[in-house]
Every structure is written in C-alpha cells, then in structure tokens.
Amino acid sequence: MDELVERVDAEDRVLGVVSRRDAVREGWLHRVAVTVCRDGRGRYLVHRRAEHLSRFPGHWELGVGGAAAVGESYEQAAAREFAEELGVRAAVRLRFTFLNRSGLSPHRLGVCDAVLSHALTPDPAEVAAHTWLTGPELRRALRQWTFTPDSRAVFARYRGDASAEERPSRGSAERGGGSEPDGHAAPSPPDA
C-alpha cells in the first residue's frame, strides 16, 4: 500500500489526505521533511542513496528525510526518517520551510538540523555510502557530484545564500574530484 500524506496548499494549509503516489503523479503539494546533519566540528553529513531506490537512485544527498505522514509535524517526520535511515536518534530542530519545485514533484520542504556526536549505522537499503564534508568541500561537491535536485536549494537556504541555488552546475560527475577554477581539488566521493 502506498503511504498516505497530507495534500497542502502553497501556504501549507491541509486540504486533505492523498496517497504519495497520487501527489507526485498529479503534482499536488505535500509535506517532506529533511535534516541537515552536522558533527561537532561543523562538517556536513552527505550520503549516497541506494541504487535500487525509485527516487534518485545513486544520487548524493545533503538532507536525510522523506515524506511526512498524516498528522506528523516536520520535526516528527524528520526525526523518524533520520532514525530509519541512519540508525541513530537525534534531536532535530526545524530551521525553515519553503515551496520546493525541484525533484519529481512540487512539495513543501521542511528543513531541520541536528548535531550528531556518535557513530552512524546507516540502513544499507537506504544509504549506499556517507561522508562528512566541510562547508567549502560541500560547495565544490555540489557542483561536481550528482546530488538530488533539492540539495543545492537546501544548502543555499541553510547557509543564508539564496542566490547560490540559482547558479548553474558545472558538472555532475559522480566519481572523481576534479578541480575548481581556484585550483582547489574537491574531495572524491567515497566508494560504497
């Protein structure tokens, strides 16, 4: 059975309950929550989605998350998804929401954050690989690795630089680091 979600309007008011499959197929707004995770050194967690997933298989992703179930707040959905995908619990805090038109269908995206101080045990059915990147490393990786469509928008808003999401990508090679015009090499994605 397909998961049920709340169809919402542009102001995030609930219009009714629909299946997620129908929401995506019809382009109906629904709620999705992600967590941007950082460690004690301020590095960002990025992970590569498992190859068999129906949505963006093998793509790198900044936010850990998924669709909010009926009656769930953004924080509740983010915390649930975080525990399911990474095998740890963390206190999440809602930072902001926005109307996200990237990806398979438009949705209201709630971006939470969390600081993680202990080891992860990712679910291999969801996460093929993960690594921690500094802010400059993540900026380079967003231009050079294949990320989910919303990762750039999430990072730009999270860092308070909305203009960054409008810049075109310079490439999307998933393997290999390459160099930026400033001569700094981007980190290579870890092998799964």
C-alpha positions as CSV (number, residue, x, y, z in Angstrom):
1,M,0.0,0.0,0.0
2,D,1.2,3.5,-0.8
3,E,2.0,5.8,2.0
4,L,-0.6,8.5,2.8
5,V,0.3,12.2,3.0
6,E,-1.5,15.4,3.6
7,R,-2.1,17.4,0.4
8,V,-1.4,21.1,1.3
9,D,-1.8,24.5,-0.4
10,A,1.0,27.0,-1.1
11,E,0.5,28.4,2.4
12,D,1.0,24.9,3.9
13,R,-2.7,24.5,4.9
14,V,-4.0,20.9,4.8
15,L,-6.5,20.3,2.0
16,G,-7.0,16.5,2.5
17,V,-5.3,13.1,2.7
18,V,-4.0,11.5,-0.5
19,S,-1.5,8.8,-1.5
20,R,2.0,9.9,-2.0
21,R,2.0,8.3,-5.4
22,D,-1.0,10.4,-6.4
23,A,0.6,13.6,-5.0
24,V,3.7,13.0,-7.1
25,R,1.8,12.0,-10.2
26,E,-0.7,14.9,-10.0
27,G,1.9,17.5,-8.9
28,W,-0.1,18.1,-5.6
29,L,1.8,19.9,-2.8
30,H,2.5,17.7,0.2
31,R,5.0,17.9,3.1
32,V,8.5,16.5,3.0
33,A,11.0,16.9,5.9
34,V,14.8,16.6,5.8
35,T,17.5,17.0,8.4
36,V,20.8,18.7,7.6
37,C,23.2,16.9,10.0
38,R,26.5,18.3,11.3
39,D,29.1,16.9,13.6
40,G,30.9,18.6,16.5
41,R,33.5,20.0,14.1
42,G,30.8,21.7,11.9
43,R,31.2,19.3,9.0
44,Y,28.1,18.3,6.9
45,L,26.9,14.7,6.5
46,V,26.2,13.8,2.9
47,H,25.0,10.3,1.8
48,R,24.6,8.4,-1.4
49,R,21.2,6.9,-1.9
50,A,21.0,3.2,-2.6
51,E,20.9,2.2,-6.2
52,H,17.6,0.3,-6.1
53,L,15.6,3.3,-4.7
54,S,12.8,4.6,-7.1
55,R,13.6,8.3,-6.5
56,F,17.1,9.4,-7.5
57,P,19.0,6.1,-7.1
58,G,22.7,6.5,-6.5
59,H,22.5,10.3,-6.1
60,W,24.2,12.1,-3.3
61,E,22.0,14.0,-0.8
62,L,22.5,16.6,1.8
63,G,19.3,16.2,3.7
64,V,18.2,12.9,5.4
65,G,14.4,12.6,5.2
66,G,11.3,11.8,3.4
67,A,7.5,12.5,3.2
68,A,5.7,13.5,6.3
69,A,2.9,11.0,7.3
70,V,-0.6,12.2,8.0
71,G,-0.6,14.2,11.2
72,E,3.2,14.4,11.5
73,S,4.9,17.7,12.0
74,Y,8.0,18.5,10.0
75,E,10.2,17.8,13.1
76,Q,8.4,14.4,13.8
77,A,8.8,13.3,10.2
78,A,12.5,14.4,10.1
79,A,13.3,12.6,13.4
80,R,11.6,9.4,12.2
81,E,13.3,9.4,8.8
82,F,16.7,10.2,10.5
83,A,16.4,7.2,12.8
84,E,15.2,4.9,10.0
85,E,17.9,5.8,7.5
86,L,20.9,6.4,9.8
87,G,20.2,4.1,12.7
88,V,20.5,6.7,15.4
89,R,18.2,9.1,17.1
90,A,18.9,12.8,17.2
91,A,17.1,15.9,18.4
92,V,16.0,17.8,15.3
93,R,15.0,21.4,15.1
94,L,13.0,23.0,12.3
95,R,15.0,25.8,10.7
96,F,12.7,26.8,7.8
97,T,10.2,25.6,5.2
98,F,9.9,26.6,1.6
99,L,8.0,25.6,-1.6
100,N,10.4,23.3,-3.4
101,R,9.7,22.8,-7.1
102,S,12.8,20.7,-7.8
103,G,12.6,16.9,-7.8
104,L,9.9,14.7,-9.0
105,S,7.0,17.0,-8.0
106,P,6.5,20.2,-6.1
107,H,6.3,19.9,-2.3
108,R,6.6,21.9,0.9
109,L,10.0,21.2,2.3
110,G,10.7,21.5,6.0
111,V,14.5,21.7,6.7
112,C,15.6,20.7,10.1
113,D,19.0,20.4,11.6
114,A,20.8,18.2,14.1
115,V,24.2,17.8,15.6
116,L,25.4,14.3,15.8
117,S,28.1,13.2,18.2
118,H,28.1,9.4,17.8
119,A,28.6,6.9,15.1
120,L,26.1,6.2,12.4
121,T,24.7,2.8,11.4
122,P,23.0,3.6,8.1
123,D,20.4,1.3,6.7
124,P,22.0,-0.2,3.6
125,A,18.6,-0.4,1.9
126,E,18.5,3.4,2.0
127,V,22.1,4.6,2.2
128,A,24.9,3.2,0.0
129,A,27.7,5.5,1.4
130,H,28.2,8.5,3.5
131,T,30.9,11.0,4.4
132,W,31.5,14.3,6.2
133,L,32.4,17.4,4.3
134,T,33.5,20.9,5.4
135,G,31.5,23.9,4.0
136,P,34.0,24.6,1.2
137,E,34.2,20.8,0.3
138,L,30.4,20.6,0.2
139,R,30.2,23.7,-2.1
140,R,32.6,22.0,-4.5
141,A,30.9,18.6,-4.3
142,L,27.5,20.2,-5.1
143,R,29.0,21.3,-8.4
144,Q,30.9,18.1,-9.2
145,W,29.0,15.1,-7.8
146,T,25.5,14.0,-8.8
147,F,23.2,15.3,-6.0
148,T,19.4,15.2,-5.7
149,P,17.8,18.3,-7.2
150,D,16.9,19.8,-3.8
151,S,20.3,19.5,-2.2
152,R,21.6,22.8,-3.7
153,A,18.4,24.7,-2.7
154,V,18.6,23.3,0.9
155,F,22.3,24.2,1.3
156,A,21.8,27.7,-0.1
157,R,18.9,28.5,2.2
158,Y,20.6,26.7,5.2
159,R,23.7,28.9,4.7
160,G,21.5,32.0,4.0
161,D,22.7,32.5,0.4
162,A,19.6,32.1,-1.7
163,S,21.5,33.3,-4.8
164,A,23.8,30.2,-4.6
165,E,20.9,27.9,-5.7
166,E,20.4,29.9,-8.9
167,R,24.0,29.3,-10.1
168,P,24.2,26.6,-12.8
169,S,26.0,23.4,-12.1
170,R,29.5,23.0,-13.6
171,G,29.2,19.2,-14.0
172,S,27.7,16.3,-12.3
173,A,30.3,13.6,-12.4
174,E,29.7,11.3,-9.5
175,R,33.2,9.9,-9.5
176,G,36.4,11.8,-9.3
177,G,37.2,15.1,-7.7
178,G,38.3,17.4,-10.4
179,S,39.4,20.9,-9.7
180,E,37.7,24.2,-9.4
181,P,38.9,27.3,-11.2
182,D,40.6,28.4,-8.0
183,G,42.8,25.3,-8.1
184,H,41.3,23.6,-5.0
185,A,40.5,20.0,-5.6
186,A,37.1,18.7,-4.4
187,P,37.1,15.6,-2.3
188,S,36.4,12.4,-4.2
189,P,33.2,10.6,-3.3
190,P,33.9,7.5,-1.0
191,D,33.5,4.2,-2.6
192,A,30.4,2.2,-1.4
